[in-house]
Amino acid sequence: MQCNIFLFILVNLVHVTYLGKDFTDKRKLLQQVVNGEVKLCTSHIKLQDGKIFWLPVFEIEKETHCLKEEVIAEASLSLEYPLIVKIGKSRYTIGTQEEFLYRRLAIQKSLERVKVGSKYCRSDKGLRSKLKATEKLKKAESNYVNNRLHLIQ
């Protein structure tokens, strides 16, 4: 059974760290701190909405990666595929045009629907409140494109 609670003594005070339903590497990192494999550095404590958050800083050794200098990978963007990678003479495509364009068109259509629907909204709270939904979706398409390119690269 893995424990979700860690006890630390910082500045002669006992701090209880509860991870909750954590499925990331935090539990593993804290276990390495307890075992002495990873060093705990200067950390911060943040108070927000009546809760106390501990923002720990860890000192981890860098991993060395063996890269072959003769292998060069070139990445380029295109309209047909979100990303094309060329390694030597071989060419790989990441993503499909249909999935990329389908989501962009869906965002554009939803923005059109919201604009038409905002005409029938009550405006007793002012124009800003009336157009709140359109403001949320204005940058949604560019945010989606930037997010997909970030994930792919």
N, C-alpha and C positions, 0 to 999 in steps of 0.2 A: 504494500500500500504506500502510495506517495503522499507525503505530507504537504499541505497547503499553507502551513503556518511556520514562520521562521522567527526566532527571537534573536535580537541583536542588542548589545550593550554599547550605546553611543553616548559619550559625555556623561558617564555614570548613571544613565537612565536606560531602563529596559524598554526596547521598542518591539512591539509585536507586528510582524508583517504578514498580512493575510492576502493570499493571491486570488482567492475565489475560484471561479471556473476558468482557470487559465490554461490554455492549450498551446502556449508559445514556449519559447526557450527560457523564460524568466525563472522557472522552477529549477531548471538545470544550472543556470548561471548562479543562483543563490546557493545551490548545493555545492558548486565548485568553490564558492567563497567560504562556506563552512569548512570544507575539506582543505582549504589553503592552496588550491590550485590557481585561483584567480584572486588578484588583489583588489580590494575595495578602496576607491579614492574618495576625495572630497565630494560630498553629495549635497543635495538641496532638499529642503522641506517646503512644501507649498500648501497653503490654506485656501480652499476653494469650496464654496457652498456648504460650510460647516463641516467639511471633511478635511483630513490631513493626508496629503500625498507625499510619499518619499520618492525622490528622483535620484536613484543611485548612479554612480559613475564607476565603471569597472576598467581595470587595466588588463588588456588581453594582448598576448603576443601575436604579432602579425604572422599570417600564414604565407609561406613562400610557394609560389606557383611556378612550375617549369613551363615556360613558353618557348615554342620553336620560333626562332627569328625568321626562318625562311618561309613560314606560312603567314600570309597576309589575308585578312578578311576585310572586304569592302562592303559597306551597307549603304543602300540608296533607297529613296522613297519613290514610288511610282503611283499612277492612277489605277493600274490594273491590280496590283497587289500592294498592301500597306508597306511591306518591306521586302527588298531583294538583297540577299547576301551572296557575294561572290568570293569563293575560296579557291584560288588557283584557277582551273578551268571549269570547275563545277559551279552551278548556280542554284541557290535554294530560295524558295519563296515562303514567307511567313504570313499567314492570314489569307483571307480571300476577299475579293472585291465585293461579293454579294453581302457578306456579313457586315463589312465596314459601311457600305452605302445604305444597307437596310436600316441600320441603327441611326445614321445621320438623317435619312428621310423620315424616320419615325419621330425624331426630335423636331424636325421642321414642321411636320403635320400637327404635332401636339401644340406647338407654339401658335400655329394658325387657329386651332380650335380654341385655345385659351384666349386669343385676341378677340375672336368672335363672341365667346362667352362673356368676356369682361364688359361688353356693351350692355348686358342685361343685369349686371351686378348692381347692388345698391351702393350709392355713393355718399351715404350720410357721414361716413368717417373721413371723407376726403378722397382726392384723386389717387394719392399714393397707396391707400388701402385698397382701392378699387383695382389698381394695376399691379398689385403685389405678385400675383401668379405669373404675369408676363415678365416681370423683372427677374424672377427666378430662372425662367427658361431662356432669357436672351443670350446668356453666355454658355448655355448647356451644350450646344453643338461644338463650339471651339474647345470647351473643357473636355468633351468626349474625345475629340481628335487628339488633343495633347496627351490625355491619359493613355489612349491606345498606343500612341507612338512611344510614350515613356515605358509602358509595359513591354512592348516589343523590343525596344533597344535595351 
